Amino acid sequence: MDIKRNPFVNGAAYGAATAGAIVGQMNELHWLEYICKPLLMMILGSWFYFNTKRYGDRFTLLIQAALFFSLVGDIALMLIHVDGFNFLVGLAAFMLAHVCYTVAFAHNIFQSDGTDGLALGGVIAILLVVAGFLVTNDLSRYVEADLLIPVIAYCVCIVLMGIAAGFRYQRTYSRSFGWCSWGDPLHGERFALGLQPVRATDAHCGTVDHGLLCLHSS
């Protein structure tokens, strides 16, 4: 058995790292968080590298770049308690990651012919735009004025990435659609269209009293 390619081994490792990161965050066990949080992206990156069918092409390189920026963002956000400026560093890193994902997905879409999957992609796009507007509007009540524009830009990037991911339906391998479109880009609180900035803002400026709703695990 090749553990690098085995979904059960990698899934169990990811689950264990997720649990460790949550426990570390909830109990302020920074040493545990320092170990488990970076492991999340390392496990995802390893899984993608050893299971991709597109070695060396533009799509693969963009996804690998996105995984790298996500790792940088995770490290920055888990160090917010050291310096609040790390929030902006993490936010910028995640924005770059989402830009890489969006470009990769768009490249994948334009390489495909026909109109397969357009209906579902359109439905996903509408739902994401509505959800993005509602979440961004809610965030605007809690985020300080000097952070509002970066946080809104972050949420816009996530919505655009989700729209591009949705339009990949029936235009790529089913495993690629499931994992690359929704596995890493929307994992953890990033799936909630901006709840990570809420938690990060809580740590950064003390203005949000429900940050633990976003526990884990960028």
C-alpha positions in Angstrom: 0.0 0.0 0.0 1.3 3.4 -1.0 0.4 5.6 1.9 1.1 8.8 -0.1 -1.8 7.9 -2.4 -4.1 6.1 0.1 -7.3 8.3 0.7 -8.0 6.6 4.1 -4.5 7.2 5.5 -4.4 10.8 4.2 -8.0 11.4 5.4 -7.2 10.1 8.9 -4.0 12.2 9.1 -6.0 15.3 8.0 -8.7 14.6 10.5 -6.2 14.1 13.3 -4.4 17.4 12.4 -7.8 19.2 12.3 -8.7 17.9 15.7 -5.3 18.9 17.1 -5.6 22.4 15.6 -9.1 22.9 17.1 -8.0 21.6 20.5 -4.9 23.9 20.4 -7.0 26.9 19.5 -9.7 26.3 22.1 -7.3 25.7 24.9 -4.5 28.1 23.8 -2.1 25.3 23.5 0.1 27.1 21.0 2.6 24.4 20.7 -0.1 21.9 19.5 -1.5 24.5 17.1 2.0 25.2 15.7 2.4 21.5 14.9 -1.1 20.7 13.6 -2.1 23.8 11.6 0.8 23.7 9.1 0.3 19.9 8.8 -3.1 20.5 7.3 -1.8 22.2 4.1 1.2 19.9 4.0 -1.1 16.8 3.9 -3.3 18.4 1.3 -0.3 19.4 -0.8 1.2 15.9 -0.6 -2.1 14.3 -1.5 -2.5 16.6 -4.5 1.1 16.2 -5.7 1.1 12.4 -5.6 -2.4 12.0 -7.1 -2.6 14.6 -9.8 -2.8 13.5 -13.4 -1.5 16.8 -14.8 2.2 16.9 -13.8 3.9 20.1 -14.6 1.1 21.9 -16.5 -0.3 25.3 -15.7 -3.2 24.1 -13.7 -1.1 22.0 -11.5 1.5 24.7 -10.9 -1.3 27.2 -10.0 -2.9 24.8 -7.5 0.5 24.1 -6.0 1.1 27.9 -5.7 -2.3 28.3 -4.0 -1.5 25.5 -1.5 1.8 27.3 -0.7 0.1 30.7 -0.1 -2.5 28.9 2.0 0.2 27.4 4.2 1.8 30.9 4.6 -1.7 32.3 5.5 -2.2 29.5 8.1 1.1 30.2 9.7 0.5 34.0 9.8 -3.0 33.6 11.3 -1.9 31.3 14.0 0.7 33.9 15.1 -1.9 36.7 15.5 -1.4 36.5 19.3 2.2 37.4 18.8 1.6 40.4 16.5 -1.8 41.6 15.3 -0.2 42.7 12.0 0.0 39.0 11.1 -3.7 39.1 10.4 -3.1 41.3 7.4 -0.2 39.1 6.3 -2.5 36.0 6.5 -5.3 37.7 4.7 -3.0 38.8 1.9 -1.6 35.3 1.6 -5.1 33.7 1.4 -6.2 36.3 -1.2 -3.2 35.3 -3.3 -4.2 31.6 -2.9 -7.7 32.3 -4.0 -6.5 34.2 -7.0 -4.3 31.2 -8.0 -7.3 28.9 -7.6 -9.5 31.2 -9.6 -7.0 31.5 -12.5 -6.4 27.7 -12.4 -10.2 27.0 -12.6 -10.8 29.5 -15.3 -7.9 28.1 -17.4 -9.5 24.6 -16.9 -12.9 25.9 -18.1 -11.6 27.7 -21.2 -9.7 24.6 -22.2 -13.0 22.7 -22.4 -15.5 22.8 -25.3 -19.2 22.7 -25.1 -21.7 23.9 -22.6 -21.8 20.9 -20.2 -22.4 21.9 -16.6 -23.3 25.5 -17.3 -26.7 25.3 -15.7 -25.4 24.0 -12.4 -22.5 26.5 -12.6 -25.0 29.3 -13.0 -27.0 28.2 -10.0 -23.9 27.9 -7.9 -22.8 31.4 -9.0 -26.1 33.0 -8.1 -26.1 31.3 -4.7 -22.5 32.3 -4.0 -23.1 35.9 -4.9 -26.1 36.1 -2.6 -24.3 34.4 0.2 -21.2 36.5 -0.3 -23.3 39.7 -0.1 -25.1 38.6 3.1 -21.8 37.5 4.8 -19.9 40.6 3.7 -22.8 42.8 4.9 -22.7 41.0 8.3 -19.0 41.3 8.6 -19.1 45.1 8.0 -20.8 45.5 11.3 -17.9 44.0 13.2 -14.7 44.8 11.3 -12.9 48.0 12.1 -12.9 50.7 9.4 -9.2 50.3 8.5 -9.7 46.5 7.9 -13.0 46.7 6.0 -11.6 47.1 2.5 -9.2 44.2 2.8 -11.8 41.9 4.3 -14.4 42.8 1.6 -11.7 42.1 -1.1 -11.0 38.8 0.6 -14.7 37.8 0.5 -15.0 38.9 -3.2 -12.0 36.7 -4.0 -13.7 33.7 -2.4 -16.9 34.3 -4.3 -15.1 34.5 -7.6 -13.2 31.4 -6.8 -16.3 29.5 -5.9 -18.0 30.6 -9.1 -15.0 29.4 -11.2 -15.0 26.2 -9.3 -18.8 25.6 -10.0 -18.4 26.1 -13.7 -15.8 23.2 -13.7 -18.6 20.7 -13.3 -18.6 18.2 -16.2 -15.6 20.0 -17.7 -12.9 18.1 -15.8 -12.3 14.8 -14.1 -14.9 14.1 -11.4 -12.2 13.6 -8.7 -10.6 16.9 -9.7 -13.9 18.7 -9.6 -14.6 17.3 -6.1 -11.2 17.8 -4.5 -9.6 20.8 -6.3 -12.8 22.8 -6.5 -14.1 22.2 -3.0 -11.5 20.1 -1.0 -8.8 22.6 -0.2 -10.1 26.0 -1.4 -13.2 25.9 0.7 -11.9 23.9 3.7 -12.4 24.9 7.2 -13.9 28.3 7.9 -13.0 29.6 4.4 -16.0 27.6 3.3 -18.1 30.2 5.2 -17.2 33.0 2.8 -15.2 35.1 5.2 -15.7 33.8 8.7 -11.9 33.4 9.1 -11.5 37.2 9.0 -14.2 37.4 11.7 -12.1 35.2 14.0 -8.9 36.9 13.0 -10.5 40.3 13.6 -11.5 39.1 17.1 -7.9 38.3 17.9 -6.6 41.4 16.1 -8.8 44.1 17.6 -11.1 42.5 20.1 -14.3 43.7 18.5 -16.0 40.4 17.8 -17.3 38.3 20.7 -18.4 35.3 18.7 -15.1 34.5 17.0 -15.1 30.9 18.3 -17.9 30.2 15.8 -15.0 30.0 13.3 -12.8 27.6 15.1 -10.6 26.0 13.0 -8.6 25.4 10.8 -7.7 27.4 8.0 
